[in-house]
Amino acid sequence: MEQTLSIIKPDAVERNLVEEIKNIFIKNNLKIVNEKKLHINKEEALEFYKVHQSKPFYDKLCSYLSSGPIVVMILEGKNVIMENRRIMGATDPKNAEADTIRKLYGISIDKNSVHGSDSEETATKEINFFFKD
């Protein structure tokens, strides 16, 4: 079974949307095999999003991810990486399909409520980042 990492970001945690978002994954046949709530610091966020370090939004993205508690989850299922990305919707909530997490809960392109790995390689790296124990 394929696995991927999903993060419920600070804006969604702050608005008490964790259970609603988790239920969307479950209703779409994705299994949450591990999860934890934590608050990462800026240095950890810089390391996590290192792939984006050359982009103009990098610092803002890292400041945001480290601005409050997040919930990190390992999701498992058939084609889970692509399914999670479909369920999340487009990065910018204005462009997301109806009934996707970002359309339902995203505030802006920056505060779009969720993160999901984009490939098997990224998923492995991101899962290991948060669940190295």
Phi and psi in radians as a Rosetta constraint file:
Dihedral C 1 N 2 CA 2 C 2 CIRCULARHARMONIC -1.327 0.35
Dihedral N 2 CA 2 C 2 N 3 CIRCULARHARMONIC 2.571 0.35
Dihedral C 2 N 3 CA 3 C 3 CIRCULARHARMONIC -2.186 0.35
Dihedral N 3 CA 3 C 3 N 4 CIRCULARHARMONIC 2.718 0.35
Dihedral C 3 N 4 CA 4 C 4 CIRCULARHARMONIC -2.567 0.35
Dihedral N 4 CA 4 C 4 N 5 CIRCULARHARMONIC 2.854 0.35
Dihedral C 4 N 5 CA 5 C 5 CIRCULARHARMONIC -1.735 0.35
Dihedral N 5 CA 5 C 5 N 6 CIRCULARHARMONIC 2.432 0.35
Dihedral C 5 N 6 CA 6 C 6 CIRCULARHARMONIC -2.253 0.35
Dihedral N 6 CA 6 C 6 N 7 CIRCULARHARMONIC 2.433 0.35
Dihedral C 6 N 7 CA 7 C 7 CIRCULARHARMONIC -2.140 0.35
Dihedral N 7 CA 7 C 7 N 8 CIRCULARHARMONIC 2.266 0.35
Dihedral C 7 N 8 CA 8 C 8 CIRCULARHARMONIC -1.617 0.35
Dihedral N 8 CA 8 C 8 N 9 CIRCULARHARMONIC 2.008 0.35
Dihedral C 8 N 9 CA 9 C 9 CIRCULARHARMONIC -1.368 0.35
Dihedral N 9 CA 9 C 9 N 10 CIRCULARHARMONIC 2.930 0.35
Dihedral C 9 N 10 CA 10 C 10 CIRCULARHARMONIC -0.915 0.35
Dihedral N 10 CA 10 C 10 N 11 CIRCULARHARMONIC -0.663 0.35
Dihedral C 10 N 11 CA 11 C 11 CIRCULARHARMONIC -1.121 0.35
Dihedral N 11 CA 11 C 11 N 12 CIRCULARHARMONIC -0.685 0.35
Dihedral C 11 N 12 CA 12 C 12 CIRCULARHARMONIC -1.309 0.35
Dihedral N 12 CA 12 C 12 N 13 CIRCULARHARMONIC -0.654 0.35
Dihedral C 12 N 13 CA 13 C 13 CIRCULARHARMONIC -1.110 0.35
Dihedral N 13 CA 13 C 13 N 14 CIRCULARHARMONIC -0.780 0.35
Dihedral C 13 N 14 CA 14 C 14 CIRCULARHARMONIC -1.053 0.35
Dihedral N 14 CA 14 C 14 N 15 CIRCULARHARMONIC -0.595 0.35
Dihedral C 14 N 15 CA 15 C 15 CIRCULARHARMONIC -1.590 0.35
Dihedral N 15 CA 15 C 15 N 16 CIRCULARHARMONIC 0.223 0.35
Dihedral C 15 N 16 CA 16 C 16 CIRCULARHARMONIC 1.012 0.35
Dihedral N 16 CA 16 C 16 N 17 CIRCULARHARMONIC 0.759 0.35
Dihedral C 16 N 17 CA 17 C 17 CIRCULARHARMONIC -1.782 0.35
Dihedral N 17 CA 17 C 17 N 18 CIRCULARHARMONIC 0.100 0.35
Dihedral C 17 N 18 CA 18 C 18 CIRCULARHARMONIC -0.986 0.35
Dihedral N 18 CA 18 C 18 N 19 CIRCULARHARMONIC -0.888 0.35
Dihedral C 18 N 19 CA 19 C 19 CIRCULARHARMONIC -1.154 0.35
Dihedral N 19 CA 19 C 19 N 20 CIRCULARHARMONIC -0.679 0.35
Dihedral C 19 N 20 CA 20 C 20 CIRCULARHARMONIC -1.077 0.35
Dihedral N 20 CA 20 C 20 N 21 CIRCULARHARMONIC -0.763 0.35
Dihedral C 20 N 21 CA 21 C 21 CIRCULARHARMONIC -1.184 0.35
Dihedral N 21 CA 21 C 21 N 22 CIRCULARHARMONIC -0.763 0.35
Dihedral C 21 N 22 CA 22 C 22 CIRCULARHARMONIC -1.041 0.35
Dihedral N 22 CA 22 C 22 N 23 CIRCULARHARMONIC -0.688 0.35
Dihedral C 22 N 23 CA 23 C 23 CIRCULARHARMONIC -1.121 0.35
Dihedral N 23 CA 23 C 23 N 24 CIRCULARHARMONIC -0.561 0.35
Dihedral C 23 N 24 CA 24 C 24 CIRCULARHARMONIC -1.128 0.35
Dihedral N 24 CA 24 C 24 N 25 CIRCULARHARMONIC -0.759 0.35
Dihedral C 24 N 25 CA 25 C 25 CIRCULARHARMONIC -1.049 0.35
Dihedral N 25 CA 25 C 25 N 26 CIRCULARHARMONIC -0.827 0.35
Dihedral C 25 N 26 CA 26 C 26 CIRCULARHARMONIC -1.102 0.35
Dihedral N 26 CA 26 C 26 N 27 CIRCULARHARMONIC -0.748 0.35
Dihedral C 26 N 27 CA 27 C 27 CIRCULARHARMONIC -1.107 0.35
Dihedral N 27 CA 27 C 27 N 28 CIRCULARHARMONIC -0.404 0.35
Dihedral C 27 N 28 CA 28 C 28 CIRCULARHARMONIC -1.715 0.35
Dihedral N 28 CA 28 C 28 N 29 CIRCULARHARMONIC 0.408 0.35
Dihedral C 28 N 29 CA 29 C 29 CIRCULARHARMONIC 1.092 0.35
Dihedral N 29 CA 29 C 29 N 30 CIRCULARHARMONIC 0.512 0.35
Dihedral C 29 N 30 CA 30 C 30 CIRCULARHARMONIC -1.775 0.35
Dihedral N 30 CA 30 C 30 N 31 CIRCULARHARMONIC 2.307 0.35
Dihedral C 30 N 31 CA 31 C 31 CIRCULARHARMONIC -1.684 0.35
Dihedral N 31 CA 31 C 31 N 32 CIRCULARHARMONIC 2.303 0.35
Dihedral C 31 N 32 CA 32 C 32 CIRCULARHARMONIC -1.554 0.35
Dihedral N 32 CA 32 C 32 N 33 CIRCULARHARMONIC 1.852 0.35
Dihedral C 32 N 33 CA 33 C 33 CIRCULARHARMONIC -1.637 0.35
Dihedral N 33 CA 33 C 33 N 34 CIRCULARHARMONIC -0.299 0.35
Dihedral C 33 N 34 CA 34 C 34 CIRCULARHARMONIC -2.798 0.35
Dihedral N 34 CA 34 C 34 N 35 CIRCULARHARMONIC 2.577 0.35
Dihedral C 34 N 35 CA 35 C 35 CIRCULARHARMONIC -2.755 0.35
Dihedral N 35 CA 35 C 35 N 36 CIRCULARHARMONIC 2.690 0.35
Dihedral C 35 N 36 CA 36 C 36 CIRCULARHARMONIC -2.775 0.35
Dihedral N 36 CA 36 C 36 N 37 CIRCULARHARMONIC 2.630 0.35
Dihedral C 36 N 37 CA 37 C 37 CIRCULARHARMONIC -1.769 0.35
Dihedral N 37 CA 37 C 37 N 38 CIRCULARHARMONIC 2.324 0.35
Dihedral C 37 N 38 CA 38 C 38 CIRCULARHARMONIC -2.688 0.35
Dihedral N 38 CA 38 C 38 N 39 CIRCULARHARMONIC 3.016 0.35
Dihedral C 38 N 39 CA 39 C 39 CIRCULARHARMONIC -2.272 0.35
Dihedral N 39 CA 39 C 39 N 40 CIRCULARHARMONIC 1.875 0.35
Dihedral C 39 N 40 CA 40 C 40 CIRCULARHARMONIC -1.505 0.35
Dihedral N 40 CA 40 C 40 N 41 CIRCULARHARMONIC 2.713 0.35
Dihedral C 40 N 41 CA 41 C 41 CIRCULARHARMONIC -1.584 0.35
Dihedral N 41 CA 41 C 41 N 42 CIRCULARHARMONIC 3.009 0.35
Dihedral C 41 N 42 CA 42 C 42 CIRCULARHARMONIC -1.051 0.35
Dihedral N 42 CA 42 C 42 N 43 CIRCULARHARMONIC -0.709 0.35
Dihedral C 42 N 43 CA 43 C 43 CIRCULARHARMONIC -1.088 0.35
Dihedral N 43 CA 43 C 43 N 44 CIRCULARHARMONIC -0.696 0.35
Dihedral C 43 N 44 CA 44 C 44 CIRCULARHARMONIC -1.158 0.35
Dihedral N 44 CA 44 C 44 N 45 CIRCULARHARMONIC -0.698 0.35
Dihedral C 44 N 45 CA 45 C 45 CIRCULARHARMONIC -1.125 0.35
Dihedral N 45 CA 45 C 45 N 46 CIRCULARHARMONIC -0.707 0.35
Dihedral C 45 N 46 CA 46 C 46 CIRCULARHARMONIC -1.045 0.35
Dihedral N 46 CA 46 C 46 N 47 CIRCULARHARMONIC -0.710 0.35
Dihedral C 46 N 47 CA 47 C 47 CIRCULARHARMONIC -1.211 0.35
Dihedral N 47 CA 47 C 47 N 48 CIRCULARHARMONIC -0.771 0.35
Dihedral C 47 N 48 CA 48 C 48 CIRCULARHARMONIC -1.053 0.35
Dihedral N 48 CA 48 C 48 N 49 CIRCULARHARMONIC -0.775 0.35
Dihedral C 48 N 49 CA 49 C 49 CIRCULARHARMONIC -1.683 0.35
Dihedral N 49 CA 49 C 49 N 50 CIRCULARHARMONIC 0.381 0.35
Dihedral C 49 N 50 CA 50 C 50 CIRCULARHARMONIC -0.913 0.35
Dihedral N 50 CA 50 C 50 N 51 CIRCULARHARMONIC -0.561 0.35
Dihedral C 50 N 51 CA 51 C 51 CIRCULARHARMONIC -1.020 0.35
Dihedral N 51 CA 51 C 51 N 52 CIRCULARHARMONIC -0.412 0.35
Dihedral C 51 N 52 CA 52 C 52 CIRCULARHARMONIC -1.757 0.35
Dihedral N 52 CA 52 C 52 N 53 CIRCULARHARMONIC 0.165 0.35
Dihedral C 52 N 53 CA 53 C 53 CIRCULARHARMONIC -1.048 0.35
Dihedral N 53 CA 53 C 53 N 54 CIRCULARHARMONIC -0.402 0.35
Dihedral C 53 N 54 CA 54 C 54 CIRCULARHARMONIC -1.536 0.35
Dihedral N 54 CA 54 C 54 N 55 CIRCULARHARMONIC -0.059 0.35
Dihedral C 54 N 55 CA 55 C 55 CIRCULARHARMONIC -1.593 0.35
Dihedral N 55 CA 55 C 55 N 56 CIRCULARHARMONIC 2.602 0.35
Dihedral C 55 N 56 CA 56 C 56 CIRCULARHARMONIC -1.113 0.35
Dihedral N 56 CA 56 C 56 N 57 CIRCULARHARMONIC -0.401 0.35
Dihedral C 56 N 57 CA 57 C 57 CIRCULARHARMONIC -1.571 0.35
Dihedral N 57 CA 57 C 57 N 58 CIRCULARHARMONIC -0.012 0.35
Dihedral C 57 N 58 CA 58 C 58 CIRCULARHARMONIC -0.949 0.35
Dihedral N 58 CA 58 C 58 N 59 CIRCULARHARMONIC -0.934 0.35
Dihedral C 58 N 59 CA 59 C 59 CIRCULARHARMONIC -1.111 0.35
Dihedral N 59 CA 59 C 59 N 60 CIRCULARHARMONIC -0.749 0.35
Dihedral C 59 N 60 CA 60 C 60 CIRCULARHARMONIC -1.103 0.35
Dihedral N 60 CA 60 C 60 N 61 CIRCULARHARMONIC -0.720 0.35
Dihedral C 60 N 61 CA 61 C 61 CIRCULARHARMONIC -1.085 0.35
Dihedral N 61 CA 61 C 61 N 62 CIRCULARHARMONIC -0.764 0.35
Dihedral C 61 N 62 CA 62 C 62 CIRCULARHARMONIC -1.213 0.35
Dihedral N 62 CA 62 C 62 N 63 CIRCULARHARMONIC -0.674 0.35
Dihedral C 62 N 63 CA 63 C 63 CIRCULARHARMONIC -1.083 0.35
Dihedral N 63 CA 63 C 63 N 64 CIRCULARHARMONIC -0.727 0.35
Dihedral C 63 N 64 CA 64 C 64 CIRCULARHARMONIC -1.149 0.35
Dihedral N 64 CA 64 C 64 N 65 CIRCULARHARMONIC -0.834 0.35
Dihedral C 64 N 65 CA 65 C 65 CIRCULARHARMONIC -1.073 0.35
Dihedral N 65 CA 65 C 65 N 66 CIRCULARHARMONIC -0.529 0.35
Dihedral C 65 N 66 CA 66 C 66 CIRCULARHARMONIC -1.651 0.35
Dihedral N 66 CA 66 C 66 N 67 CIRCULARHARMONIC 0.160 0.35
Dihedral C 66 N 67 CA 67 C 67 CIRCULARHARMONIC -1.427 0.35
Dihedral N 67 CA 67 C 67 N 68 CIRCULARHARMONIC -0.224 0.35
Dihedral C 67 N 68 CA 68 C 68 CIRCULARHARMONIC -2.984 0.35
Dihedral N 68 CA 68 C 68 N 69 CIRCULARHARMONIC -3.138 0.35
Dihedral C 68 N 69 CA 69 C 69 CIRCULARHARMONIC -1.081 0.35
Dihedral N 69 CA 69 C 69 N 70 CIRCULARHARMONIC 2.576 0.35
Dihedral C 69 N 70 CA 70 C 70 CIRCULARHARMONIC -2.257 0.35
Dihedral N 70 CA 70 C 70 N 71 CIRCULARHARMONIC 2.817 0.35
Dihedral C 70 N 71 CA 71 C 71 CIRCULARHARMONIC -2.063 0.35
Dihedral N 71 CA 71 C 71 N 72 CIRCULARHARMONIC 2.094 0.35
Dihedral C 71 N 72 CA 72 C 72 CIRCULARHARMONIC -1.830 0.35
Dihedral N 72 CA 72 C 72 N 73 CIRCULARHARMONIC 2.435 0.35
Dihedral C 72 N 73 CA 73 C 73 CIRCULARHARMONIC -2.431 0.35
Dihedral N 73 CA 73 C 73 N 74 CIRCULARHARMONIC 2.546 0.35
Dihedral C 73 N 74 CA 74 C 74 CIRCULARHARMONIC -1.716 0.35
Dihedral N 74 CA 74 C 74 N 75 CIRCULARHARMONIC 2.093 0.35
Dihedral C 74 N 75 CA 75 C 75 CIRCULARHARMONIC -1.778 0.35
Dihedral N 75 CA 75 C 75 N 76 CIRCULARHARMONIC 2.538 0.35
Dihedral C 75 N 76 CA 76 C 76 CIRCULARHARMONIC -2.336 0.35
Dihedral N 76 CA 76 C 76 N 77 CIRCULARHARMONIC 2.502 0.35
Dihedral C 76 N 77 CA 77 C 77 CIRCULARHARMONIC 2.900 0.35
Dihedral N 77 CA 77 C 77 N 78 CIRCULARHARMONIC 3.107 0.35
Dihedral C 77 N 78 CA 78 C 78 CIRCULARHARMONIC -1.239 0.35
Dihedral N 78 CA 78 C 78 N 79 CIRCULARHARMONIC 2.227 0.35
Dihedral C 78 N 79 CA 79 C 79 CIRCULARHARMONIC 0.860 0.35
Dihedral N 79 CA 79 C 79 N 80 CIRCULARHARMONIC 0.719 0.35
Dihedral C 79 N 80 CA 80 C 80 CIRCULARHARMONIC -1.066 0.35
Dihedral N 80 CA 80 C 80 N 81 CIRCULARHARMONIC -0.578 0.35
Dihedral C 80 N 81 CA 81 C 81 CIRCULARHARMONIC -1.123 0.35
Dihedral N 81 CA 81 C 81 N 82 CIRCULARHARMONIC -0.878 0.35
Dihedral C 81 N 82 CA 82 C 82 CIRCULARHARMONIC -1.231 0.35
Dihedral N 82 CA 82 C 82 N 83 CIRCULARHARMONIC -0.638 0.35
Dihedral C 82 N 83 CA 83 C 83 CIRCULARHARMONIC -1.109 0.35
Dihedral N 83 CA 83 C 83 N 84 CIRCULARHARMONIC -0.766 0.35
Dihedral C 83 N 84 CA 84 C 84 CIRCULARHARMONIC -1.073 0.35
Dihedral N 84 CA 84 C 84 N 85 CIRCULARHARMONIC -0.739 0.35
Dihedral C 84 N 85 CA 85 C 85 CIRCULARHARMONIC -1.142 0.35
Dihedral N 85 CA 85 C 85 N 86 CIRCULARHARMONIC -0.649 0.35
Dihedral C 85 N 86 CA 86 C 86 CIRCULARHARMONIC -1.138 0.35
Dihedral N 86 CA 86 C 86 N 87 CIRCULARHARMONIC -0.783 0.35
Dihedral C 86 N 87 CA 87 C 87 CIRCULARHARMONIC -1.149 0.35
Dihedral N 87 CA 87 C 87 N 88 CIRCULARHARMONIC -0.639 0.35
Dihedral C 87 N 88 CA 88 C 88 CIRCULARHARMONIC -1.183 0.35
Dihedral N 88 CA 88 C 88 N 89 CIRCULARHARMONIC -0.746 0.35
Dihedral C 88 N 89 CA 89 C 89 CIRCULARHARMONIC 1.571 0.35
Dihedral N 89 CA 89 C 89 N 90 CIRCULARHARMONIC 3.113 0.35
Dihedral C 89 N 90 CA 90 C 90 CIRCULARHARMONIC -1.046 0.35
Dihedral N 90 CA 90 C 90 N 91 CIRCULARHARMONIC 2.605 0.35
Dihedral C 90 N 91 CA 91 C 91 CIRCULARHARMONIC -0.923 0.35
Dihedral N 91 CA 91 C 91 N 92 CIRCULARHARMONIC -0.747 0.35
Dihedral C 91 N 92 CA 92 C 92 CIRCULARHARMONIC -1.555 0.35
Dihedral N 92 CA 92 C 92 N 93 CIRCULARHARMONIC 1.997 0.35
Dihedral C 92 N 93 CA 93 C 93 CIRCULARHARMONIC -0.925 0.35
Dihedral N 93 CA 93 C 93 N 94 CIRCULARHARMONIC -0.511 0.35
Dihedral C 93 N 94 CA 94 C 94 CIRCULARHARMONIC -1.109 0.35
Dihedral N 94 CA 94 C 94 N 95 CIRCULARHARMONIC -0.482 0.35
Dihedral C 94 N 95 CA 95 C 95 CIRCULARHARMONIC -1.765 0.35
Dihedral N 95 CA 95 C 95 N 96 CIRCULARHARMONIC 0.015 0.35
Dihedral C 95 N 96 CA 96 C 96 CIRCULARHARMONIC -1.356 0.35
Dihedral N 96 CA 96 C 96 N 97 CIRCULARHARMONIC 2.583 0.35
Dihedral C 96 N 97 CA 97 C 97 CIRCULARHARMONIC -1.149 0.35
Dihedral N 97 CA 97 C 97 N 98 CIRCULARHARMONIC 2.687 0.35
Dihedral C 97 N 98 CA 98 C 98 CIRCULARHARMONIC -0.997 0.35
Dihedral N 98 CA 98 C 98 N 99 CIRCULARHARMONIC 2.552 0.35
Dihedral C 98 N 99 CA 99 C 99 CIRCULARHARMONIC 1.197 0.35
Dihedral N 99 CA 99 C 99 N 100 CIRCULARHARMONIC 0.162 0.35
Dihedral C 99 N 100 CA 100 C 100 CIRCULARHARMONIC -1.508 0.35
Dihedral N 100 CA 100 C 100 N 101 CIRCULARHARMONIC 2.790 0.35
Dihedral C 100 N 101 CA 101 C 101 CIRCULARHARMONIC -1.014 0.35
Dihedral N 101 CA 101 C 101 N 102 CIRCULARHARMONIC -0.778 0.35
Dihedral C 101 N 102 CA 102 C 102 CIRCULARHARMONIC -1.208 0.35
Dihedral N 102 CA 102 C 102 N 103 CIRCULARHARMONIC -0.574 0.35
Dihedral C 102 N 103 CA 103 C 103 CIRCULARHARMONIC -1.197 0.35
Dihedral N 103 CA 103 C 103 N 104 CIRCULARHARMONIC -0.735 0.35
Dihedral C 103 N 104 CA 104 C 104 CIRCULARHARMONIC -1.244 0.35
Dihedral N 104 CA 104 C 104 N 105 CIRCULARHARMONIC -0.715 0.35
Dihedral C 104 N 105 CA 105 C 105 CIRCULARHARMONIC -2.143 0.35
Dihedral N 105 CA 105 C 105 N 106 CIRCULARHARMONIC -0.288 0.35
Dihedral C 105 N 106 CA 106 C 106 CIRCULARHARMONIC -1.147 0.35
Dihedral N 106 CA 106 C 106 N 107 CIRCULARHARMONIC 2.457 0.35
Dihedral C 106 N 107 CA 107 C 107 CIRCULARHARMONIC -1.634 0.35
Dihedral N 107 CA 107 C 107 N 108 CIRCULARHARMONIC -0.711 0.35
Dihedral C 107 N 108 CA 108 C 108 CIRCULARHARMONIC -2.770 0.35
Dihedral N 108 CA 108 C 108 N 109 CIRCULARHARMONIC 3.103 0.35
Dihedral C 108 N 109 CA 109 C 109 CIRCULARHARMONIC -1.073 0.35
Dihedral N 109 CA 109 C 109 N 110 CIRCULARHARMONIC -0.534 0.35
Dihedral C 109 N 110 CA 110 C 110 CIRCULARHARMONIC -1.417 0.35
Dihedral N 110 CA 110 C 110 N 111 CIRCULARHARMONIC -0.781 0.35
Dihedral C 110 N 111 CA 111 C 111 CIRCULARHARMONIC -1.813 0.35
Dihedral N 111 CA 111 C 111 N 112 CIRCULARHARMONIC 1.261 0.35
Dihedral C 111 N 112 CA 112 C 112 CIRCULARHARMONIC -1.807 0.35
Dihedral N 112 CA 112 C 112 N 113 CIRCULARHARMONIC 0.311 0.35
Dihedral C 112 N 113 CA 113 C 113 CIRCULARHARMONIC 1.324 0.35
Dihedral N 113 CA 113 C 113 N 114 CIRCULARHARMONIC -0.552 0.35
Dihedral C 113 N 114 CA 114 C 114 CIRCULARHARMONIC -2.501 0.35
Dihedral N 114 CA 114 C 114 N 115 CIRCULARHARMONIC 2.748 0.35
Dihedral C 114 N 115 CA 115 C 115 CIRCULARHARMONIC -2.266 0.35
Dihedral N 115 CA 115 C 115 N 116 CIRCULARHARMONIC 2.547 0.35
Dihedral C 115 N 116 CA 116 C 116 CIRCULARHARMONIC -2.524 0.35
Dihedral N 116 CA 116 C 116 N 117 CIRCULARHARMONIC 2.529 0.35
Dihedral C 116 N 117 CA 117 C 117 CIRCULARHARMONIC -1.048 0.35
Dihedral N 117 CA 117 C 117 N 118 CIRCULARHARMONIC 2.601 0.35
Dihedral C 117 N 118 CA 118 C 118 CIRCULARHARMONIC -1.820 0.35
Dihedral N 118 CA 118 C 118 N 119 CIRCULARHARMONIC -0.083 0.35
Dihedral C 118 N 119 CA 119 C 119 CIRCULARHARMONIC -2.795 0.35
Dihedral N 119 CA 119 C 119 N 120 CIRCULARHARMONIC 2.948 0.35
Dihedral C 119 N 120 CA 120 C 120 CIRCULARHARMONIC -1.089 0.35
Dihedral N 120 CA 120 C 120 N 121 CIRCULARHARMONIC -0.736 0.35
Dihedral C 120 N 121 CA 121 C 121 CIRCULARHARMONIC -1.081 0.35
Dihedral N 121 CA 121 C 121 N 122 CIRCULARHARMONIC -0.819 0.35
Dihedral C 121 N 122 CA 122 C 122 CIRCULARHARMONIC -1.126 0.35
Dihedral N 122 CA 122 C 122 N 123 CIRCULARHARMONIC -0.719 0.35
Dihedral C 122 N 123 CA 123 C 123 CIRCULARHARMONIC -1.037 0.35
Dihedral N 123 CA 123 C 123 N 124 CIRCULARHARMONIC -0.798 0.35
Dihedral C 123 N 124 CA 124 C 124 CIRCULARHARMONIC -1.064 0.35
Dihedral N 124 CA 124 C 124 N 125 CIRCULARHARMONIC -0.796 0.35
Dihedral C 124 N 125 CA 125 C 125 CIRCULARHARMONIC -1.120 0.35
Dihedral N 125 CA 125 C 125 N 126 CIRCULARHARMONIC -0.778 0.35
Dihedral C 125 N 126 CA 126 C 126 CIRCULARHARMONIC -1.225 0.35
Dihedral N 126 CA 126 C 126 N 127 CIRCULARHARMONIC -0.678 0.35
Dihedral C 126 N 127 CA 127 C 127 CIRCULARHARMONIC -1.079 0.35
Dihedral N 127 CA 127 C 127 N 128 CIRCULARHARMONIC -0.786 0.35
Dihedral C 127 N 128 CA 128 C 128 CIRCULARHARMONIC -1.123 0.35
Dihedral N 128 CA 128 C 128 N 129 CIRCULARHARMONIC -0.541 0.35
Dihedral C 128 N 129 CA 129 C 129 CIRCULARHARMONIC -1.068 0.35
Dihedral N 129 CA 129 C 129 N 130 CIRCULARHARMONIC -0.770 0.35
Dihedral C 129 N 130 CA 130 C 130 CIRCULARHARMONIC -1.694 0.35
Dihedral N 130 CA 130 C 130 N 131 CIRCULARHARMONIC -0.416 0.35
Dihedral C 130 N 131 CA 131 C 131 CIRCULARHARMONIC -2.189 0.35
Dihedral N 131 CA 131 C 131 N 132 CIRCULARHARMONIC 0.907 0.35
Dihedral C 131 N 132 CA 132 C 132 CIRCULARHARMONIC -1.369 0.35
Dihedral N 132 CA 132 C 132 N 133 CIRCULARHARMONIC -0.177 0.35
